[in-house]
Amino acid sequence: MSQLIEKPPASGGEPGAPQRPAPAVRRRRRSPFAYILIAPAVIMELLIHIIPMVLGVWIAFLGLSQLNIRNWLRAPFVGFDNFVAGLDPNGPIGGEFLASFGRTLVFTVVVLAIVWVLGIMAAVLLHSSFRGNGFLRTFFLIPYALPSYVATIAWAFMFSQRDGAINKILVDDLGILDERPFWLLGGNAFWVTVIVTAWQMWPFAFLMLLAALQNIPKDVYEAAAIDGASLWKQFLLITLPMIRPANGVLLLVMSLWIFNQFNVPFVLFGAAPPESAKLISPLIYQHSFSNWNFGLGGAMSVLLLILLFIASVIYVRMVLPKGKDID
């Protein structure tokens, strides 16, 4: 019996001696083909993300402005002055930065809640088979397929105070409002940004959640229905726990996208958005490319990077399931 279990050394060496890799394995390890394949990705990652990020961190410690942008390598080193200005709640810059950060945090929570609710409702609806299912799946993906700038410009026309479709429906057709409100000015600008951002992002949540739902065996729902579980209990006790890994990743990715939202407020309001719609990314752009204070803009970007990194690490460790939980 022992002769059937024990195997002789593959390379013909002494029993118990370290095994040498097979010649084919040694050739694969020495082959440069794998490095050639990943070289373009590494080079693009360095050019697009790593090097600009390192330069941005370095600029955050410089007094770089319009006066010395032509010779930015000789810009004066100011240490942590830009960071202190950005974090001083009593200063005009720090107060504006912290107010924008709080506003962006509220914006992220509101948009994420709307996007997730719309996405899970559509995913649960289209998870079942019925006539027209394929058409609705395609129809729901239209906002995500449209170019972001084109869709945002169309929304800007719709929210126009004088000729926009929103005011025509609410004031002229339905008579809900007596006067035509300014949607792109004042406090309404925040909610317009919320609506447009949620409209563009909810199809991605729908797509991810629908894919997660399709991995749940149908016999689980059938067994729950035989036991008398209602649809709501099946959703709470079966659907949500079984899509938890995909749901956790989805919430993390979409939170980062929404928090860094730049395209929608920039296209809707330009480089100087109303105070209610001044999110953190447009604020950094304004200080960097409108006020020409690149050092301060770089410091704000670094602070934002640190905050998002810490929040992401905490979320991954506390919310996302570990490997043993998935197994």
KESE-925575 format. One record per residue (C-alpha): x, y, z; residue number from 1. Coordinates in nm, 3 decimals. Example, Ala and Ser with C-alpha at 12.3 -4.5 7.8 and 13.67 -1.06 7.14 Angstrom:
<rec><u>1.230</u><v>-0.450</v><w>0.780</w><i>1</i></rec>
<rec><u>1.367</u><v>-0.106</v><w>0.714</w><i>2</i></rec>
REM end
This chain:
<rec><u>0.000</u><v>0.000</v><w>0.000</w><i>1</i></rec>
<rec><u>0.284</u><v>0.234</v><w>0.088</w><i>2</i></rec>
<rec><u>0.441</u><v>0.172</v><w>-0.251</w><i>3</i></rec>
<rec><u>0.123</u><v>0.302</v><w>-0.414</w><i>4</i></rec>
<rec><u>0.123</u><v>0.625</v><w>-0.211</w><i>5</i></rec>
<rec><u>0.489</u><v>0.721</v><w>-0.220</w><i>6</i></rec>
<rec><u>0.616</u><v>0.866</v><w>-0.545</w><i>7</i></rec>
<rec><u>0.979</u><v>0.860</v><w>-0.657</w><i>8</i></rec>
<rec><u>1.165</u><v>1.195</v><w>-0.690</w><i>9</i></rec>
<rec><u>1.084</u><v>1.356</v><w>-1.023</w><i>10</i></rec>
<rec><u>1.445</u><v>1.451</v><w>-1.099</w><i>11</i></rec>
<rec><u>1.599</u><v>1.134</v><w>-0.974</w><i>12</i></rec>
<rec><u>1.762</u><v>1.292</v><w>-0.664</w><i>13</i></rec>
<rec><u>1.778</u><v>1.165</v><w>-0.309</w><i>14</i></rec>
<rec><u>1.449</u><v>1.130</v><w>-0.120</w><i>15</i></rec>
<rec><u>1.385</u><v>1.442</v><w>0.090</w><i>16</i></rec>
<rec><u>1.623</u><v>1.658</v><w>-0.118</w><i>17</i></rec>
<rec><u>1.478</u><v>1.987</v><w>-0.261</w><i>18</i></rec>
<rec><u>1.314</u><v>1.932</v><w>-0.597</w><i>19</i></rec>
<rec><u>1.455</u><v>2.124</v><w>-0.891</w><i>20</i></rec>
<rec><u>1.199</u><v>2.284</v><w>-1.121</w><i>21</i></rec>
<rec><u>1.133</u><v>2.114</v><w>-1.448</w><i>22</i></rec>
<rec><u>1.320</u><v>2.253</v><w>-1.750</w><i>23</i></rec>
<rec><u>0.998</u><v>2.391</v><w>-1.903</w><i>24</i></rec>
<rec><u>0.924</u><v>2.587</v><w>-1.583</w><i>25</i></rec>
<rec><u>1.277</u><v>2.727</v><w>-1.574</w><i>26</i></rec>
<rec><u>1.240</u><v>2.845</v><w>-1.933</w><i>27</i></rec>
<rec><u>0.912</u><v>3.019</v><w>-1.855</w><i>28</i></rec>
<rec><u>1.063</u><v>3.205</v><w>-1.560</w><i>29</i></rec>
<rec><u>1.356</u><v>3.327</v><w>-1.768</w><i>30</i></rec>
<rec><u>1.140</u><v>3.432</v><w>-2.062</w><i>31</i></rec>
<rec><u>1.110</u><v>3.813</v><w>-2.102</w><i>32</i></rec>
<rec><u>0.784</u><v>3.777</v><w>-2.294</w><i>33</i></rec>
<rec><u>0.572</u><v>3.833</v><w>-1.981</w><i>34</i></rec>
<rec><u>0.757</u><v>4.156</v><w>-1.902</w><i>35</i></rec>
<rec><u>0.712</u><v>4.273</v><w>-2.262</w><i>36</i></rec>
<rec><u>0.336</u><v>4.216</v><w>-2.234</w><i>37</i></rec>
<rec><u>0.293</u><v>4.416</v><w>-1.915</w><i>38</i></rec>
<rec><u>0.540</u><v>4.690</v><w>-2.010</w><i>39</i></rec>
<rec><u>0.283</u><v>4.908</v><w>-2.199</w><i>40</i></rec>
<rec><u>0.043</u><v>4.895</v><w>-1.903</w><i>41</i></rec>
<rec><u>0.320</u><v>4.985</v><w>-1.659</w><i>42</i></rec>
<rec><u>0.441</u><v>5.273</v><w>-1.879</w><i>43</i></rec>
<rec><u>0.089</u><v>5.412</v><w>-1.923</w><i>44</i></rec>
<rec><u>0.021</u><v>5.383</v><w>-1.551</w><i>45</i></rec>
<rec><u>0.340</u><v>5.575</v><w>-1.478</w><i>46</i></rec>
<rec><u>0.266</u><v>5.847</v><w>-1.735</w><i>47</i></rec>
<rec><u>-0.105</u><v>5.891</v><w>-1.656</w><i>48</i></rec>
<rec><u>-0.124</u><v>5.837</v><w>-1.279</w><i>49</i></rec>
<rec><u>0.200</u><v>5.790</v><w>-1.088</w><i>50</i></rec>
<rec><u>0.420</u><v>6.069</v><w>-1.229</w><i>51</i></rec>
<rec><u>0.141</u><v>6.336</v><w>-1.231</w><i>52</i></rec>
<rec><u>0.050</u><v>6.237</v><w>-0.875</w><i>53</i></rec>
<rec><u>0.411</u><v>6.270</v><w>-0.758</w><i>54</i></rec>
<rec><u>0.441</u><v>6.607</v><w>-0.934</w><i>55</i></rec>
<rec><u>0.114</u><v>6.719</v><w>-0.777</w><i>56</i></rec>
<rec><u>0.243</u><v>6.632</v><w>-0.430</w><i>57</i></rec>
<rec><u>0.565</u><v>6.824</v><w>-0.499</w><i>58</i></rec>
<rec><u>0.375</u><v>7.129</v><w>-0.631</w><i>59</i></rec>
<rec><u>0.171</u><v>7.133</v><w>-0.308</w><i>60</i></rec>
<rec><u>0.487</u><v>7.240</v><w>-0.125</w><i>61</i></rec>
<rec><u>0.567</u><v>7.524</v><w>-0.369</w><i>62</i></rec>
<rec><u>0.448</u><v>7.880</v><w>-0.397</w><i>63</i></rec>
<rec><u>0.362</u><v>7.821</v><w>-0.762</w><i>64</i></rec>
<rec><u>0.149</u><v>8.089</v><w>-0.921</w><i>65</i></rec>
<rec><u>0.101</u><v>8.273</v><w>-1.250</w><i>66</i></rec>
<rec><u>0.416</u><v>8.475</v><w>-1.181</w><i>67</i></rec>
<rec><u>0.655</u><v>8.180</v><w>-1.184</w><i>68</i></rec>
<rec><u>0.467</u><v>7.918</v><w>-1.389</w><i>69</i></rec>
<rec><u>0.712</u><v>7.959</v><w>-1.680</w><i>70</i></rec>
<rec><u>0.997</u><v>7.846</v><w>-1.457</w><i>71</i></rec>
<rec><u>0.812</u><v>7.631</v><w>-1.210</w><i>72</i></rec>
<rec><u>1.121</u><v>7.436</v><w>-1.107</w><i>73</i></rec>
<rec><u>1.248</u><v>7.755</v><w>-0.938</w><i>74</i></rec>
<rec><u>0.922</u><v>7.831</v><w>-0.758</w><i>75</i></rec>
<rec><u>0.983</u><v>7.908</v><w>-0.388</w><i>76</i></rec>
<rec><u>0.949</u><v>7.622</v><w>-0.141</w><i>77</i></rec>
<rec><u>0.683</u><v>7.716</v><w>0.115</w><i>78</i></rec>
<rec><u>0.667</u><v>7.394</v><w>0.316</w><i>79</i></rec>
<rec><u>0.326</u><v>7.325</v><w>0.469</w><i>80</i></rec>
<rec><u>0.191</u><v>7.681</v><w>0.421</w><i>81</i></rec>
<rec><u>-0.056</u><v>7.570</v><w>0.151</w><i>82</i></rec>
<rec><u>-0.183</u><v>7.287</v><w>0.372</w><i>83</i></rec>
<rec><u>-0.223</u><v>7.521</v><w>0.671</w><i>84</i></rec>
<rec><u>-0.417</u><v>7.769</v><w>0.455</w><i>85</i></rec>
<rec><u>-0.643</u><v>7.492</v><w>0.330</w><i>86</i></rec>
<rec><u>-0.717</u><v>7.354</v><w>0.676</w><i>87</i></rec>
<rec><u>-0.755</u><v>7.684</v><w>0.866</w><i>88</i></rec>
<rec><u>-1.130</u><v>7.706</v><w>0.942</w><i>89</i></rec>
<rec><u>-1.101</u><v>8.075</v><w>1.036</w><i>90</i></rec>
<rec><u>-0.929</u><v>8.177</v><w>0.711</w><i>91</i></rec>
<rec><u>-1.117</u><v>8.250</v><w>0.388</w><i>92</i></rec>
<rec><u>-0.951</u><v>7.966</v><w>0.197</w><i>93</i></rec>
<rec><u>-0.976</u><v>7.708</v><w>0.475</w><i>94</i></rec>
<rec><u>-1.336</u><v>7.802</v><w>0.552</w><i>95</i></rec>
<rec><u>-1.431</u><v>7.768</v><w>0.186</w><i>96</i></rec>
<rec><u>-1.246</u><v>7.435</v><w>0.157</w><i>97</i></rec>
<rec><u>-1.408</u><v>7.282</v><w>0.466</w><i>98</i></rec>
<rec><u>-1.754</u><v>7.409</v><w>0.365</w><i>99</i></rec>
<rec><u>-1.706</u><v>7.259</v><w>0.020</w><i>100</i></rec>
<rec><u>-1.588</u><v>6.932</v><w>0.173</w><i>101</i></rec>
<rec><u>-1.901</u><v>6.908</v><w>0.390</w><i>102</i></rec>
<rec><u>-2.122</u><v>6.997</v><w>0.093</w><i>103</i></rec>
<rec><u>-1.953</u><v>6.729</v><w>-0.118</w><i>104</i></rec>
<rec><u>-2.003</u><v>6.475</v><w>0.160</w><i>105</i></rec>
<rec><u>-2.379</u><v>6.548</v><w>0.171</w><i>106</i></rec>
<rec><u>-2.391</u><v>6.541</v><w>-0.209</w><i>107</i></rec>
<rec><u>-2.221</u><v>6.199</v><w>-0.213</w><i>108</i></rec>
<rec><u>-2.459</u><v>6.047</v><w>0.041</w><i>109</i></rec>
<rec><u>-2.772</u><v>6.180</v><w>-0.132</w><i>110</i></rec>
<rec><u>-2.665</u><v>6.077</v><w>-0.483</w><i>111</i></rec>
<rec><u>-2.542</u><v>5.736</v><w>-0.368</w><i>112</i></rec>
<rec><u>-2.872</u><v>5.666</v><w>-0.192</w><i>113</i></rec>
<rec><u>-3.074</u><v>5.763</v><w>-0.501</w><i>114</i></rec>
<rec><u>-2.850</u><v>5.566</v><w>-0.736</w><i>115</i></rec>
<rec><u>-2.854</u><v>5.251</v><w>-0.522</w><i>116</i></rec>
<rec><u>-3.231</u><v>5.252</v><w>-0.467</w><i>117</i></rec>
<rec><u>-3.303</u><v>5.302</v><w>-0.838</w><i>118</i></rec>
<rec><u>-3.044</u><v>5.040</v><w>-0.932</w><i>119</i></rec>
<rec><u>-3.169</u><v>4.768</v><w>-0.696</w><i>120</i></rec>
<rec><u>-3.534</u><v>4.832</v><w>-0.787</w><i>121</i></rec>
<rec><u>-3.462</u><v>4.800</v><w>-1.158</w><i>122</i></rec>
<rec><u>-3.237</u><v>4.499</v><w>-1.105</w><i>123</i></rec>
<rec><u>-3.498</u><v>4.311</v><w>-0.900</w><i>124</i></rec>
<rec><u>-3.768</u><v>4.400</v><w>-1.153</w><i>125</i></rec>
<rec><u>-3.567</u><v>4.283</v><w>-1.454</w><i>126</i></rec>
<rec><u>-3.430</u><v>3.976</v><w>-1.277</w><i>127</i></rec>
<rec><u>-3.756</u><v>3.799</v><w>-1.353</w><i>128</i></rec>
<rec><u>-3.855</u><v>3.696</v><w>-1.705</w><i>129</i></rec>
<rec><u>-4.136</u><v>3.881</v><w>-1.880</w><i>130</i></rec>
<rec><u>-4.211</u><v>4.021</v><w>-2.222</w><i>131</i></rec>
<rec><u>-4.016</u><v>4.339</v><w>-2.290</w><i>132</i></rec>
<rec><u>-3.738</u><v>4.255</v><w>-2.046</w><i>133</i></rec>
<rec><u>-3.464</u><v>4.294</v><w>-2.307</w><i>134</i></rec>
<rec><u>-3.600</u><v>4.628</v><w>-2.427</w><i>135</i></rec>
<rec><u>-3.612</u><v>4.769</v><w>-2.074</w><i>136</i></rec>
<rec><u>-3.255</u><v>4.654</v><w>-2.001</w><i>137</i></rec>
<rec><u>-3.132</u><v>4.839</v><w>-2.310</w><i>138</i></rec>
<rec><u>-3.350</u><v>5.142</v><w>-2.237</w><i>139</i></rec>
<rec><u>-3.219</u><v>5.175</v><w>-1.881</w><i>140</i></rec>
<rec><u>-2.859</u><v>5.177</v><w>-2.002</w><i>141</i></rec>
<rec><u>-2.906</u><v>5.479</v><w>-2.231</w><i>142</i></rec>
<rec><u>-2.802</u><v>5.741</v><w>-1.970</w><i>143</i></rec>
<rec><u>-2.480</u><v>5.551</v><w>-1.905</w><i>144</i></rec>
<rec><u>-2.407</u><v>5.508</v><w>-2.277</w><i>145</i></rec>
<rec><u>-2.449</u><v>5.877</v><w>-2.365</w><i>146</i></rec>
<rec><u>-2.139</u><v>6.098</v><w>-2.351</w><i>147</i></rec>
<rec><u>-2.136</u><v>6.278</v><w>-2.018</w><i>148</i></rec>
<rec><u>-2.082</u><v>6.626</v><w>-2.165</w><i>149</i></rec>
<rec><u>-2.359</u><v>6.589</v><w>-2.424</w><i>150</i></rec>
<rec><u>-2.611</u><v>6.467</v><w>-2.167</w><i>151</i></rec>
<rec><u>-2.519</u><v>6.741</v><w>-1.918</w><i>152</i></rec>
<rec><u>-2.557</u><v>7.014</v><w>-2.183</w><i>153</i></rec>
<rec><u>-2.902</u><v>6.875</v><w>-2.267</w><i>154</i></rec>
<rec><u>-2.996</u><v>6.891</v><w>-1.897</w><i>155</i></rec>
<rec><u>-2.869</u><v>7.251</v><w>-1.880</w><i>156</i></rec>
<rec><u>-3.108</u><v>7.345</v><w>-2.161</w><i>157</i></rec>
<rec><u>-3.394</u><v>7.160</v><w>-1.989</w><i>158</i></rec>
<rec><u>-3.334</u><v>7.350</v><w>-1.662</w><i>159</i></rec>
<rec><u>-3.313</u><v>7.689</v><w>-1.834</w><i>160</i></rec>
<rec><u>-3.527</u><v>7.945</v><w>-1.653</w><i>161</i></rec>
<rec><u>-3.688</u><v>8.104</v><w>-1.960</w><i>162</i></rec>
<rec><u>-3.713</u><v>7.832</v><w>-2.227</w><i>163</i></rec>
<rec><u>-3.639</u><v>7.510</v><w>-2.039</w><i>164</i></rec>
<rec><u>-3.865</u><v>7.206</v><w>-2.063</w><i>165</i></rec>
<rec><u>-3.881</u><v>7.167</v><w>-1.683</w><i>166</i></rec>
<rec><u>-4.033</u><v>7.510</v><w>-1.625</w><i>167</i></rec>
<rec><u>-4.267</u><v>7.470</v><w>-1.923</w><i>168</i></rec>
<rec><u>-4.407</u><v>7.147</v><w>-1.776</w><i>169</i></rec>
<rec><u>-4.426</u><v>7.267</v><w>-1.415</w><i>170</i></rec>
<rec><u>-4.555</u><v>7.620</v><w>-1.486</w><i>171</i></rec>
<rec><u>-4.732</u><v>7.622</v><w>-1.825</w><i>172</i></rec>
<rec><u>-4.865</u><v>7.267</v><w>-1.859</w><i>173</i></rec>
<rec><u>-4.930</u><v>7.143</v><w>-1.503</w><i>174</i></rec>
<rec><u>-4.958</u><v>7.478</v><w>-1.322</w><i>175</i></rec>
<rec><u>-4.774</u><v>7.342</v><w>-1.015</w><i>176</i></rec>
<rec><u>-4.562</u><v>7.660</v><w>-0.986</w><i>177</i></rec>
<rec><u>-4.676</u><v>8.019</v><w>-1.036</w><i>178</i></rec>
<rec><u>-4.340</u><v>8.157</v><w>-1.149</w><i>179</i></rec>
<rec><u>-4.047</u><v>8.017</v><w>-1.342</w><i>180</i></rec>
<rec><u>-3.773</u><v>7.940</v><w>-1.087</w><i>181</i></rec>
<rec><u>-3.400</u><v>7.973</v><w>-1.157</w><i>182</i></rec>
<rec><u>-3.280</u><v>7.614</v><w>-1.140</w><i>183</i></rec>
<rec><u>-2.917</u><v>7.689</v><w>-1.219</w><i>184</i></rec>
<rec><u>-2.879</u><v>7.964</v><w>-0.958</w><i>185</i></rec>
<rec><u>-2.901</u><v>7.977</v><w>-0.579</w><i>186</i></rec>
<rec><u>-2.994</u><v>7.677</v><w>-0.370</w><i>187</i></rec>
<rec><u>-3.165</u><v>7.496</v><w>-0.660</w><i>188</i></rec>
<rec><u>-2.825</u><v>7.448</v><w>-0.825</w><i>189</i></rec>
<rec><u>-2.731</u><v>7.183</v><w>-0.566</w><i>190</i></rec>
<rec><u>-3.039</u><v>6.973</v><w>-0.642</w><i>191</i></rec>
<rec><u>-2.993</u><v>7.009</v><w>-1.017</w><i>192</i></rec>
<rec><u>-2.641</u><v>6.870</v><w>-0.973</w><i>193</i></rec>
<rec><u>-2.783</u><v>6.583</v><w>-0.767</w><i>194</i></rec>
<rec><u>-3.048</u><v>6.499</v><w>-1.029</w><i>195</i></rec>
<rec><u>-2.811</u><v>6.506</v><w>-1.327</w><i>196</i></rec>
<rec><u>-2.540</u><v>6.305</v><w>-1.150</w><i>197</i></rec>
<rec><u>-2.785</u><v>6.042</v><w>-1.026</w><i>198</i></rec>
<rec><u>-2.943</u><v>6.016</v><w>-1.372</w><i>199</i></rec>
<rec><u>-2.604</u><v>5.947</v><w>-1.529</w><i>200</i></rec>
<rec><u>-2.478</u><v>5.698</v><w>-1.270</w><i>201</i></rec>
<rec><u>-2.774</u><v>5.484</v><w>-1.172</w><i>202</i></rec>
<rec><u>-2.754</u><v>5.253</v><w>-1.482</w><i>203</i></rec>
<rec><u>-2.410</u><v>5.137</v><w>-1.368</w><i>204</i></rec>
<rec><u>-2.552</u><v>5.039</v><w>-1.029</w><i>205</i></rec>
<rec><u>-2.839</u><v>4.864</v><w>-1.205</w><i>206</i></rec>
<rec><u>-2.598</u><v>4.669</v><w>-1.427</w><i>207</i></rec>
<rec><u>-2.374</u><v>4.556</v><w>-1.139</w><i>208</i></rec>
<rec><u>-2.663</u><v>4.458</v><w>-0.913</w><i>209</i></rec>
<rec><u>-2.839</u><v>4.271</v><w>-1.193</w><i>210</i></rec>
<rec><u>-2.523</u><v>4.069</v><w>-1.256</w><i>211</i></rec>
<rec><u>-2.500</u><v>3.991</v><w>-0.885</w><i>212</i></rec>
<rec><u>-2.865</u><v>3.882</v><w>-0.870</w><i>213</i></rec>
<rec><u>-2.815</u><v>3.639</v><w>-1.157</w><i>214</i></rec>
<rec><u>-2.562</u><v>3.445</v><w>-0.948</w><i>215</i></rec>
<rec><u>-2.824</u><v>3.360</v><w>-0.682</w><i>216</i></rec>
<rec><u>-2.971</u><v>3.010</v><w>-0.736</w><i>217</i></rec>
<rec><u>-3.344</u><v>3.021</v><w>-0.802</w><i>218</i></rec>
<rec><u>-3.408</u><v>2.716</v><w>-0.586</w><i>219</i></rec>
<rec><u>-3.319</u><v>2.927</v><w>-0.280</w><i>220</i></rec>
<rec><u>-3.615</u><v>3.155</v><w>-0.354</w><i>221</i></rec>
<rec><u>-3.837</u><v>2.856</v><w>-0.428</w><i>222</i></rec>
<rec><u>-3.750</u><v>2.697</v><w>-0.093</w><i>223</i></rec>
<rec><u>-3.817</u><v>3.025</v><w>0.087</w><i>224</i></rec>
<rec><u>-4.153</u><v>3.062</v><w>-0.088</w><i>225</i></rec>
<rec><u>-4.252</u><v>2.708</v><w>0.016</w><i>226</i></rec>
<rec><u>-4.165</u><v>2.802</v><w>0.377</w><i>227</i></rec>
<rec><u>-4.401</u><v>3.098</v><w>0.350</w><i>228</i></rec>
<rec><u>-4.147</u><v>3.381</v><w>0.325</w><i>229</i></rec>
<rec><u>-4.290</u><v>3.696</v><w>0.169</w><i>230</i></rec>
<rec><u>-4.114</u><v>3.879</v><w>-0.115</w><i>231</i></rec>
<rec><u>-3.991</u><v>4.145</v><w>0.125</w><i>232</i></rec>
<rec><u>-3.842</u><v>3.883</v><w>0.360</w><i>233</i></rec>
<rec><u>-3.680</u><v>3.708</v><w>0.065</w><i>234</i></rec>
<rec><u>-3.524</u><v>4.039</v><w>-0.034</w><i>235</i></rec>
<rec><u>-3.394</u><v>4.109</v><w>0.317</w><i>236</i></rec>
<rec><u>-3.282</u><v>3.756</v><w>0.413</w><i>237</i></rec>
<rec><u>-3.170</u><v>3.616</v><w>0.078</w><i>238</i></rec>
<rec><u>-3.104</u><v>3.883</v><w>-0.180</w><i>239</i></rec>
<rec><u>-2.913</u><v>4.140</v><w>0.026</w><i>240</i></rec>
<rec><u>-2.682</u><v>3.889</v><w>0.206</w><i>241</i></rec>
<rec><u>-2.601</u><v>3.700</v><w>-0.113</w><i>242</i></rec>
<rec><u>-2.511</u><v>4.012</v><w>-0.315</w><i>243</i></rec>
<rec><u>-2.311</u><v>4.161</v><w>-0.028</w><i>244</i></rec>
<rec><u>-1.963</u><v>4.124</v><w>-0.190</w><i>245</i></rec>
<rec><u>-2.072</u><v>4.286</v><w>-0.518</w><i>246</i></rec>
<rec><u>-2.278</u><v>4.545</v><w>-0.333</w><i>247</i></rec>
<rec><u>-1.985</u><v>4.642</v><w>-0.112</w><i>248</i></rec>
<rec><u>-1.753</u><v>4.696</v><w>-0.408</w><i>249</i></rec>
<rec><u>-2.024</u><v>4.887</v><w>-0.595</w><i>250</i></rec>
<rec><u>-2.085</u><v>5.128</v><w>-0.307</w><i>251</i></rec>
<rec><u>-1.712</u><v>5.192</v><w>-0.266</w><i>252</i></rec>
<rec><u>-1.648</u><v>5.259</v><w>-0.635</w><i>253</i></rec>
<rec><u>-1.952</u><v>5.479</v><w>-0.679</w><i>254</i></rec>
<rec><u>-1.877</u><v>5.676</v><w>-0.361</w><i>255</i></rec>
<rec><u>-1.533</u><v>5.764</v><w>-0.497</w><i>256</i></rec>
<rec><u>-1.676</u><v>5.858</v><w>-0.838</w><i>257</i></rec>
<rec><u>-1.949</u><v>6.077</v><w>-0.689</w><i>258</i></rec>
<rec><u>-1.716</u><v>6.244</v><w>-0.438</w><i>259</i></rec>
<rec><u>-1.477</u><v>6.339</v><w>-0.719</w><i>260</i></rec>
<rec><u>-1.757</u><v>6.458</v><w>-0.947</w><i>261</i></rec>
<rec><u>-1.631</u><v>6.735</v><w>-1.174</w><i>262</i></rec>
<rec><u>-1.790</u><v>6.708</v><w>-1.520</w><i>263</i></rec>
<rec><u>-2.151</u><v>6.773</v><w>-1.421</w><i>264</i></rec>
<rec><u>-2.103</u><v>7.095</v><w>-1.215</w><i>265</i></rec>
<rec><u>-1.840</u><v>7.224</v><w>-1.459</w><i>266</i></rec>
<rec><u>-2.060</u><v>7.180</v><w>-1.766</w><i>267</i></rec>
<rec><u>-2.372</u><v>7.308</v><w>-1.589</w><i>268</i></rec>
<rec><u>-2.222</u><v>7.617</v><w>-1.425</w><i>269</i></rec>
<rec><u>-1.881</u><v>7.676</v><w>-1.580</w><i>270</i></rec>
<rec><u>-1.562</u><v>7.748</v><w>-1.387</w><i>271</i></rec>
<rec><u>-1.745</u><v>7.950</v><w>-1.118</w><i>272</i></rec>
<rec><u>-2.045</u><v>7.747</v><w>-0.994</w><i>273</i></rec>
<rec><u>-2.299</u><v>7.886</v><w>-0.746</w><i>274</i></rec>
<rec><u>-2.206</u><v>7.853</v><w>-0.382</w><i>275</i></rec>
<rec><u>-2.458</u><v>7.573</v><w>-0.324</w><i>276</i></rec>
<rec><u>-2.308</u><v>7.364</v><w>-0.606</w><i>277</i></rec>
<rec><u>-1.941</u><v>7.432</v><w>-0.537</w><i>278</i></rec>
<rec><u>-1.813</u><v>7.079</v><w>-0.480</w><i>279</i></rec>
<rec><u>-1.457</u><v>6.994</v><w>-0.386</w><i>280</i></rec>
<rec><u>-1.326</u><v>6.911</v><w>-0.736</w><i>281</i></rec>
<rec><u>-1.455</u><v>7.232</v><w>-0.901</w><i>282</i></rec>
<rec><u>-1.312</u><v>7.427</v><w>-0.604</w><i>283</i></rec>
<rec><u>-0.966</u><v>7.276</v><w>-0.663</w><i>284</i></rec>
<rec><u>-0.996</u><v>7.358</v><w>-1.034</w><i>285</i></rec>
<rec><u>-1.097</u><v>7.715</v><w>-0.952</w><i>286</i></rec>
<rec><u>-0.795</u><v>7.776</v><w>-0.728</w><i>287</i></rec>
<rec><u>-0.557</u><v>7.607</v><w>-0.972</w><i>288</i></rec>
<rec><u>-0.669</u><v>7.735</v><w>-1.312</w><i>289</i></rec>
<rec><u>-0.886</u><v>8.043</v><w>-1.239</w><i>290</i></rec>
<rec><u>-0.689</u><v>8.195</v><w>-0.950</w><i>291</i></rec>
<rec><u>-0.358</u><v>8.051</v><w>-1.081</w><i>292</i></rec>
<rec><u>-0.258</u><v>7.929</v><w>-0.735</w><i>293</i></rec>
<rec><u>-0.127</u><v>7.587</v><w>-0.829</w><i>294</i></rec>
<rec><u>0.042</u><v>7.529</v><w>-0.495</w><i>295</i></rec>
<rec><u>-0.284</u><v>7.573</v><w>-0.306</w><i>296</i></rec>
<rec><u>-0.474</u><v>7.360</v><w>-0.557</w><i>297</i></rec>
<rec><u>-0.209</u><v>7.089</v><w>-0.522</w><i>298</i></rec>
<rec><u>-0.233</u><v>7.100</v><w>-0.142</w><i>299</i></rec>
<rec><u>-0.612</u><v>7.063</v><w>-0.159</w><i>300</i></rec>
<rec><u>-0.572</u><v>6.767</v><w>-0.396</w><i>301</i></rec>
<rec><u>-0.326</u><v>6.598</v><w>-0.161</w><i>302</i></rec>
<rec><u>-0.560</u><v>6.651</v><w>0.136</w><i>303</i></rec>
<rec><u>-0.844</u><v>6.502</v><w>-0.068</w><i>304</i></rec>
<rec><u>-0.627</u><v>6.207</v><w>-0.168</w><i>305</i></rec>
<rec><u>-0.533</u><v>6.135</v><w>0.195</w><i>306</i></rec>
<rec><u>-0.893</u><v>6.159</v><w>0.317</w><i>307</i></rec>
<rec><u>-1.028</u><v>5.930</v><w>0.044</w><i>308</i></rec>
<rec><u>-0.745</u><v>5.680</v><w>0.095</w><i>309</i></rec>
<rec><u>-0.809</u><v>5.657</v><w>0.470</w><i>310</i></rec>
<rec><u>-1.186</u><v>5.628</v><w>0.416</w><i>311</i></rec>
<rec><u>-1.135</u><v>5.356</v><w>0.152</w><i>312</i></rec>
<rec><u>-0.903</u><v>5.153</v><w>0.376</w><i>313</i></rec>
<rec><u>-1.146</u><v>5.173</v><w>0.668</w><i>314</i></rec>
<rec><u>-1.436</u><v>5.074</v><w>0.442</w><i>315</i></rec>
<rec><u>-1.249</u><v>4.778</v><w>0.292</w><i>316</i></rec>
<rec><u>-1.144</u><v>4.644</v><w>0.633</w><i>317</i></rec>
<rec><u>-1.480</u><v>4.694</v><w>0.804</w><i>318</i></rec>
<rec><u>-1.743</u><v>4.643</v><w>0.535</w><i>319</i></rec>
<rec><u>-1.614</u><v>4.424</v><w>0.256</w><i>320</i></rec>
<rec><u>-1.625</u><v>4.051</v><w>0.335</w><i>321</i></rec>
<rec><u>-1.296</u><v>3.871</v><w>0.388</w><i>322</i></rec>
<rec><u>-1.192</u><v>3.563</v><w>0.193</w><i>323</i></rec>
<rec><u>-1.319</u><v>3.317</v><w>0.456</w><i>324</i></rec>
<rec><u>-1.656</u><v>3.494</v><w>0.462</w><i>325</i></rec>
<rec><u>-1.692</u><v>3.454</v><w>0.086</w><i>326</i></rec>
<rec><u>-1.603</u><v>3.088</v><w>0.108</w><i>327</i></rec>
REM end
